[in-house]
């Protein structure tokens, strides 16, 4: 679904529960977008 990477990209492990919650949140936010639509996800602390 998403292409990852870019300057400063990083990966770290998260719990399966957090992963499911994040996936549901992103899925809901993307609902209704046409196939191939580009989005930017910014993670801030």
N, C-alpha and C positions, 0 to 999 in steps of 0.2 A: 504494500500500500504506500509506503513512504520510502524515499531515497534519503539515506542518512549520510552525514559527513559534513565537510566544510571546515573552514578555519576554526580552530579551537574546539572541534567536536571531541567529546569524550564519552566513555561508556563505563557504567558501574552497575553492579548487581543490585536488584531490588527484590523485595519479597513477592511471591506469586500473587498475594492478595492486593498489594499496591499496583502490580502490573495489570491485573484485571480491572481495577478501579480506574486507572489511567486510560486503559484501552476503551472502557465504556464512555469516559468523558470525551475523549477524542472522537470516538465514533458518533456520539450525539452531536458534537460540534460540526462534524463533516456531513451529517445527514442533510440531504437536499442539494448538496453540491453536485454539479455535473461530473461525469467521468473525465479524468484528465485534468481537473481543476488543480491549480497550484496553490499551496498554502504555506505559510511560514509559522513555525511553532517556536516561540521564545520562552525559555524557562528562566524565571527570575527567582531569586531568594528573597 
